[in-house]
């Protein structure tokens, strides 16, 4: 332990959190050690400042008034800064040279899907019934096959998903990855506090109510667990970043990586054209020459509906959580502990009362604090924004069937539609209502499909190309 018992107990009392020790005398020796370890991990001053609102409040209305569309490589841009071909060739070479690793953020549980396991284990393959984890691993292995390269796969979990994720990968023989190609690591946590009093909530007599510190916690987690150092020693210079709930993302997309490299960007983000002003995606914008993301819930209606003379949305770029990150930039950011701001979220959190019973509140009672990875964008000296076609890059599965968007059936339909387009471009006729699915180990894209299929053909039943 980093502090003596006297020191951390002093901190507990100094910051008005003595209730953490209310049941200390009743705890067994191992429970005391566990609780002491949890307490020592807390930065009480930081937590007190966060509750008091010492962190700078954001005036979203004022910020949105200054927001402009980002400088970006658009799909229909007649004279792009870099050609698609040049970017693709540059990205492919970086993959072949072993300079690229992949980060998959997989800390979420499938609660909104009615699935009580890590979301990555949810089965989404339209024909194969593969899991989200398998879809991403196969996409990565497809890239390794094409470019004759080993690409390390870094999977970030949360305390709730860490053990079952590790057990899943072990039971599935790492989904075909070599032992040195897979690293599972857990993000950090922050205590949940009573929204009225600032008191840290306890989930039991020996356990503090902790929650994941957000996908922005990846910066400190990569540093704390030695991954930035080991990746650098391996020759990795850039990370391709994606979230587990989007199986349409192409692992280590060479074109996006190429735009990142050619522009000497520290952080590159892929976006899609928003369908309407208040679509529930982050808004990628430029403010005073820096790239920012304003969440849809923070974007005022006036800014969301603002249009150009041609009638198109002014703030058009929707964030899909696909990034390319420079390793040196991440390492520098990790040394700046205050670099990423915390965001507040009001949540319902069960807690231990003074009489030793558990209360399950009927309404939000607690503040949870989390960091977002996209807050790295305004810290970067050089960024790049590149538009992707939503039909090819974005079909997240977030909600159970019956919801208006982002359901399993919608995601499966998007996968089938993409693979239909690939096959039809190769001269294949597909019977209506037939489902097709292509494993990236068979073909990564439409070009590879055309190479595999040399003559016109028809598909009359559900088919899985693997």
VOGU-3710 file (C-alpha; in Angstrom, 3 decimals, decimal comma):
1> xxxxxxxxxx> 0,000/0,000/0,000  1,208/3,481/-0,874  0,062/5,170/2,321  0,220/4,203/5,958  -3,074/3,405/7,689  -2,732/6,634/9,651  -2,421/8,739/6,471  -5,403/7,383/4,542  -7,613/7,354/7,637  -6,672/11,011/8,140
11> xxxxxxxxxx> -7,769/11,752/4,561  -11,082/9,988/5,124  -11,870/12,220/8,119  -10,429/15,396/6,604  -12,749/15,191/3,603  -15,855/14,237/5,566  -15,982/10,620/4,415  -15,718/8,910/7,821  -18,837/6,870/7,042  -16,645/4,669/4,835
21> xxxxxxxxxx> -15,282/3,148/8,033  -18,580/2,837/9,925  -18,567/-0,950/9,817  -14,763/-1,354/9,976  -14,830/-3,217/13,296  -17,198/-5,829/11,886  -15,044/-6,638/8,862  -12,759/-9,630/8,510  -9,059/-9,048/7,937  -9,273/-9,629/4,167
31> xxxxxxxxxx> -12,296/-7,335/3,885  -10,402/-4,589/5,724  -7,472/-4,942/3,350  -9,815/-4,756/0,374  -11,601/-1,662/1,669  -8,311/0,022/2,584  -7,043/-0,599/-0,960  -10,182/0,962/-2,436  -9,900/4,007/-0,176  -6,225/4,532/-0,989
41> xxxxxxxxxx> -7,059/4,626/-4,709  -9,351/7,642/-4,222  -8,143/11,177/-4,850  -10,294/12,841/-2,200  -9,292/16,371/-3,184  -10,200/15,749/-6,811  -13,537/14,231/-5,808  -14,344/17,153/-3,503  -13,521/19,629/-6,258  -15,659/17,750/-8,756
51> xxxxxxxxxx> -18,625/17,766/-6,395  -18,154/21,444/-5,597  -18,084/22,264/-9,275  -14,568/23,654/-9,191  -14,047/22,137/-12,609  -14,841/24,675/-15,305  -18,486/24,597/-16,338  -19,061/24,541/-20,088  -21,337/27,148/-21,650  -22,701/25,010/-24,474
61> xxxxxxxxxx> -24,775/27,804/-26,003  -21,756/30,096/-26,296  -19,584/27,237/-27,549  -22,144/26,179/-30,148  -22,396/29,749/-31,450  -18,690/29,632/-32,288  -18,808/26,120/-33,701  -18,079/25,673/-37,388  -18,082/22,518/-39,510  -14,723/20,766/-39,294
71> xxxxxxxxxx> -12,153/20,782/-42,041  -12,695/17,301/-43,407  -12,119/14,920/-46,259  -15,630/14,513/-47,673  -16,884/11,609/-49,729  -18,010/13,921/-52,545  -15,075/16,320/-52,297  -13,890/17,040/-55,890  -10,303/17,905/-54,931  -9,514/16,191/-51,627
81> xxxxxxxxxx> -6,316/16,977/-49,782  -5,183/13,386/-50,274  -6,612/10,907/-52,737  -8,314/7,778/-51,487  -5,761/5,672/-53,348  -2,772/7,495/-51,855  -4,229/7,215/-48,361  -5,026/3,515/-48,765  -1,533/2,689/-50,025  0,048/4,649/-47,170
91> xxxxxxxxxx> -2,117/2,893/-44,567  -1,459/-0,528/-46,054  2,286/0,023/-45,869  2,075/1,058/-42,213  0,169/-2,144/-41,431  2,727/-4,252/-43,301  5,521/-2,499/-41,409  4,002/-3,490/-38,048  3,288/0,083/-36,943  -0,424/-0,360/-36,203
101> xxxxxxxxxx> -2,247/-1,839/-33,200  -5,999/-2,033/-32,615  -7,914/-0,960/-29,516  -11,448/-2,269/-28,976  -13,486/-0,639/-26,205  -15,633/-3,366/-24,650  -16,543/-2,272/-21,154  -20,300/-2,245/-21,639  -22,784/-4,870/-20,604  -25,720/-5,766/-22,808
111> xxxxxxxxxx> -28,332/-4,372/-20,416  -30,179/-2,316/-23,032  -30,197/-5,386/-25,259  -31,761/-7,516/-22,524  -28,451/-9,419/-22,438  -26,837/-10,027/-19,041  -23,278/-10,606/-20,283  -20,572/-8,395/-21,815  -21,975/-6,828/-24,959  -19,079/-8,248/-26,980
121> xxxxxxxxxx> -20,480/-11,735/-26,420  -23,817/-10,819/-28,023  -24,378/-12,882/-31,172  -24,990/-10,704/-34,197  -23,828/-12,630/-37,308  -26,803/-12,713/-39,742  -26,023/-16,253/-40,886  -23,031/-17,365/-38,802  -24,473/-16,160/-35,468  -20,956/-14,964/-34,562
131> xxxxxxxxxx> -20,541/-12,718/-31,545  -19,516/-9,077/-31,739  -16,108/-10,075/-30,375  -15,768/-12,672/-33,140  -16,800/-10,176/-35,819  -14,032/-7,768/-34,774  -11,421/-10,505/-34,307  -12,206/-11,938/-37,746  -11,957/-8,472/-39,295  -8,563/-8,003/-37,684
141> xxxxxxxxxx> -7,385/-11,448/-38,789  -8,573/-10,603/-42,297  -6,302/-7,554/-42,276  -3,402/-9,633/-40,978  -4,001/-12,181/-43,739  -4,098/-9,583/-46,492  -1,064/-7,621/-45,345  1,022/-10,501/-43,954  1,361/-8,670/-40,658  0,799/-9,306/-36,977
151> xxxxxxxxxx> -1,510/-6,680/-35,463  -1,847/-6,664/-31,667  -5,426/-6,494/-30,374  -5,992/-4,527/-27,154  -9,437/-5,082/-25,619  -10,459/-2,669/-22,861  -12,958/-4,039/-20,348  -14,626/-2,630/-17,248  -14,700/-4,242/-13,793  -18,109/-5,719/-14,672
161> xxxxxxxxxx> -16,972/-7,272/-17,959  -13,310/-8,053/-17,315  -13,470/-11,613/-15,962  -16,213/-12,931/-18,279  -14,409/-11,372/-21,251  -11,146/-13,076/-20,331  -12,952/-16,386/-19,823  -14,721/-15,994/-23,158  -11,539/-15,396/-25,134  -9,865/-18,310/-23,360
171> xxxxxxxxxx> -12,780/-20,666/-24,066  -12,804/-19,577/-27,724  -9,040/-20,082/-28,143  -8,554/-16,294/-28,433  -10,816/-16,334/-31,523  -7,891/-17,441/-33,660  -5,417/-14,823/-32,409  -1,951/-15,760/-31,230  -1,175/-15,365/-27,534  1,033/-12,312/-28,142
181> xxxxxxxxxx> -1,634/-10,721/-30,347  -4,292/-10,358/-27,617  -4,153/-8,143/-24,533  -7,213/-7,709/-22,320  -6,964/-4,824/-19,866  -9,389/-3,164/-17,462  -10,218/0,531/-17,294  -10,194/2,462/-14,030  -13,080/3,428/-11,772  -14,489/6,435/-9,948
191> xxxxxxxxxx> -16,604/6,432/-6,785  -20,278/7,296/-7,102  -21,274/10,074/-4,709  -24,523/11,205/-3,123  -25,786/14,011/-5,353  -27,027/16,052/-2,385  -24,168/15,639/0,087  -21,071/14,574/-1,843  -20,688/11,519/0,389  -19,138/8,498/-1,299
201> xxxxxxxxxx> -21,711/5,717/-1,591  -21,034/2,206/-0,313  -22,499/-0,861/-1,980  -21,707/-3,006/1,071  -19,867/-2,685/4,373  -16,564/-3,423/2,624  -17,158/-2,236/-0,917  -17,356/1,296/-2,293  -19,879/1,921/-5,079  -17,543/2,297/-8,039
211> xxxxxxxxxx> -18,300/2,854/-11,713  -16,084/2,758/-14,830  -14,295/6,046/-15,515  -15,555/6,252/-19,111  -13,897/5,423/-22,417  -11,606/8,398/-21,793  -10,137/6,321/-18,971  -8,314/4,414/-21,671  -5,485/6,960/-21,605  -4,518/6,343/-17,982
221> xxxxxxxxxx> -5,276/2,608/-18,243  -2,911/2,139/-21,188  -0,200/4,002/-19,317  -0,806/2,505/-15,878  -0,749/-1,067/-17,171  2,392/-0,595/-19,229  0,687/-1,070/-22,588  1,958/2,147/-24,142  5,508/1,132/-23,252  5,210/-2,468/-24,444
231> xxxxxxxxxx> 3,443/-1,427/-27,663  6,165/1,111/-28,411  8,851/-1,520/-27,819  7,003/-3,736/-30,277  7,217/-1,024/-32,934  3,623/0,214/-32,704  3,320/3,915/-33,540  -0,448/4,318/-33,958  -3,638/2,720/-32,647  -6,830/2,109/-34,594
241> xxxxxxxxxx> -9,692/2,602/-32,102  -13,260/1,254/-32,300  -16,132/0,272/-30,038  -17,412/-3,262/-29,726  -21,043/-2,506/-30,586  -20,311/-1,546/-34,224  -19,590/-4,717/-36,251  -19,594/-2,795/-39,531  -16,304/-1,073/-38,716  -13,386/-2,403/-40,743
251> xxxxxxxxxx> -10,518/-3,244/-38,411  -7,470/-1,096/-39,134  -9,086/0,540/-42,159  -6,010/1,397/-44,270  -7,626/4,422/-45,935  -8,433/6,086/-42,609  -4,970/5,229/-41,279  -3,468/6,692/-44,443  -5,298/10,006/-44,025  -4,018/10,091/-40,453
261> xxxxxxxxxx> -0,416/9,490/-41,498  -0,335/11,750/-44,543  -1,728/14,663/-42,536  0,650/13,964/-39,620  -2,403/13,942/-37,386  -2,180/13,147/-33,678  -5,822/12,072/-33,562  -8,009/11,276/-36,546  -11,730/10,661/-36,350  -14,097/9,100/-38,838
271> xxxxxxxxxx> -17,517/10,712/-39,173  -20,740/10,192/-41,078  -23,153/12,759/-42,473  -25,938/13,321/-39,956  -29,435/12,456/-41,150  -31,070/15,239/-39,119  -29,994/17,969/-36,730  -30,667/16,286/-33,385  -29,541/12,803/-34,390  -28,143/11,048/-31,329
281> xxxxxxxxxx> -24,479/11,210/-32,273  -21,732/13,530/-31,136  -21,216/16,575/-33,344  -17,670/16,977/-34,654  -16,990/20,700/-35,008  -14,197/23,241/-35,228  -13,950/25,939/-32,548  -11,173/28,517/-32,697  -9,117/26,237/-34,916  -9,427/23,176/-32,654
291> xxxxxxxxxx> -11,512/20,060/-33,248  -14,188/19,373/-30,625  -17,119/17,039/-30,179  -20,350/18,396/-28,750  -22,729/15,691/-27,581  -26,195/15,768/-29,159  -27,737/16,336/-25,717  -25,576/19,457/-25,232  -26,115/20,958/-28,691  -28,728/23,752/-28,595
301> xxxxxxxxxx> -31,620/23,377/-31,047  -30,613/26,528/-32,919  -27,145/25,195/-33,652  -28,453/21,726/-34,472  -30,888/23,085/-37,076  -28,500/25,667/-38,575  -28,188/25,188/-42,341  -25,963/26,377/-45,170  -27,366/28,353/-48,152  -27,816/25,048/-49,996
311> xxxxxxxxxx> -30,070/23,771/-47,214  -27,652/21,210/-45,797  -26,878/21,072/-42,089  -24,002/23,340/-41,134  -22,885/21,035/-38,312  -23,107/17,909/-40,405  -20,395/15,619/-39,013  -21,562/12,835/-36,703  -19,083/11,020/-34,474  -19,087/7,203/-34,741
321> xxxxxxxxxx> -16,275/6,527/-32,243  -13,755/5,323/-34,829  -10,375/6,994/-34,382  -6,691/6,663/-35,173  -4,426/7,776/-32,325  -0,731/8,568/-32,300  1,004/6,604/-29,546  3,329/9,467/-28,588  0,328/11,789/-28,296  -1,382/9,302/-25,976
331> xxxxxxxxxx> 1,767/8,960/-23,879  2,042/12,743/-23,512  -1,651/12,980/-22,612  -1,229/10,307/-19,944  1,309/12,512/-18,180  -1,234/15,345/-18,020  -3,638/13,943/-15,440  -5,939/16,942/-15,667  -6,003/16,953/-19,444  -9,337/15,206/-19,906
341> xxxxxxxxxx> -12,270/16,753/-18,058  -14,757/14,690/-16,085  -18,386/14,662/-17,172  -21,220/14,265/-14,668  -24,095/11,819/-15,027  -27,045/11,478/-12,657  -27,779/7,805/-11,969  -29,770/5,550/-9,686  -27,244/3,809/-7,439  -28,244/1,376/-4,639
351> xxxxxxxxxx> -26,325/2,152/-1,451  -25,652/1,017/2,107  -27,547/3,055/4,679  -26,284/3,871/8,175  -28,373/1,057/9,654  -26,608/-1,467/7,432  -29,487/-2,060/5,013  -29,417/-1,490/1,264  -31,640/1,147/-0,292  -32,597/0,964/-3,947
361> xxxxxxxxxx> -33,660/4,480/-4,955  -36,594/5,008/-7,291  -35,007/8,053/-8,951  -31,464/9,273/-9,686  -29,658/9,859/-6,409  -25,991/9,805/-7,334  -23,383/11,499/-9,485  -21,058/9,346/-11,549  -17,970/10,853/-13,144  -16,482/9,709/-16,418
371> xxxxxxxxxx> -14,046/10,880/-19,066  -14,587/10,706/-22,821  -11,851/9,810/-25,294  -13,040/12,436/-27,771  -11,960/15,158/-25,339  -8,460/14,387/-26,592  -9,320/16,119/-29,881  -9,009/19,748/-28,696  -5,747/18,836/-26,946  -4,165/17,757/-30,226
381> xxxxxxxxxx> -2,127/20,215/-32,264  -3,014/18,375/-35,473  -6,225/16,471/-36,169  -7,886/15,003/-39,226  -11,582/14,352/-39,897  -12,606/11,949/-42,662  -16,137/11,151/-43,767  -17,249/7,569/-44,225  -20,403/6,179/-45,814  -22,693/5,152/-42,937
391> xxxxxxxxxx> -23,892/2,159/-44,959  -20,348/0,805/-44,891  -18,961/1,924/-41,542  -21,695/2,438/-38,939  -24,387/0,032/-37,726  -24,152/-0,128/-33,920  -26,268/-2,525/-31,902  -27,414/-0,770/-28,736  -31,097/-1,386/-28,121  -33,430/-4,354/-27,818
401> xxxxxxxxxx> -35,885/-5,155/-30,599  -38,786/-2,741/-30,635  -36,651/0,361/-30,231  -36,710/2,832/-33,149  -32,978/2,535/-33,928  -29,805/0,516/-33,360  -31,516/-2,833/-32,834  -30,023/-6,269/-33,569  -32,263/-6,704/-36,614  -31,189/-3,311/-38,002
411> xxxxxxxxxx> -27,521/-4,171/-37,531  -27,911/-7,575/-39,166  -29,778/-5,980/-42,062  -26,934/-3,489/-42,560  -24,377/-6,308/-42,639  -26,432/-8,296/-45,151  -26,962/-5,208/-47,329  -23,239/-4,458/-47,414  -22,330/-8,017/-48,351  -25,097/-8,080/-50,970
421> xxxxxxxxxx> -23,543/-5,004/-52,594  -20,132/-6,658/-52,651  -21,474/-9,820/-54,265  -23,663/-7,984/-56,772  -20,633/-5,941/-57,873  -19,028/-9,292/-58,720  -21,955/-10,327/-60,901  -23,803/-12,433/-58,325  -27,608/-12,433/-58,389  -29,133/-12,838/-54,929
431> xxxxxxxxxx> -32,665/-14,071/-54,433  -34,919/-11,677/-52,471  -35,166/-12,382/-48,721  -31,967/-14,463/-48,802  -29,353/-13,539/-46,193  -25,666/-13,557/-47,056  -22,701/-12,975/-44,781  -19,019/-12,717/-45,661  -16,277/-13,491/-43,182  -13,321/-11,077/-43,583
441> xxxxxxxxxx> -11,012/-14,079/-43,666  -12,643/-14,930/-47,007  -12,855/-11,373/-48,345  -12,261/-7,981/-46,749  -14,078/-5,839/-49,295  -15,805/-5,708/-52,662  -12,512/-5,783/-54,576  -11,507/-9,041/-52,910  -14,952/-10,534/-53,546  -14,570/-9,775/-57,268
451> xxxxxxxxxx> -11,192/-11,500/-57,253  -12,725/-14,599/-55,655  -15,745/-14,808/-57,957  -14,681/-15,149/-61,565  -18,051/-15,713/-63,255  -21,687/-14,700/-62,702  -23,650/-16,870/-60,289  -26,804/-16,927/-58,172  -27,475/-17,342/-54,464  -30,842/-18,902/-53,602
461> xxxxxx> -30,419/-19,784/-49,907  -28,841/-18,171/-46,873  -25,085/-18,341/-47,389  -22,028/-17,738/-45,218  -18,718/-17,180/-47,016  -15,927/-18,175/-44,638
//
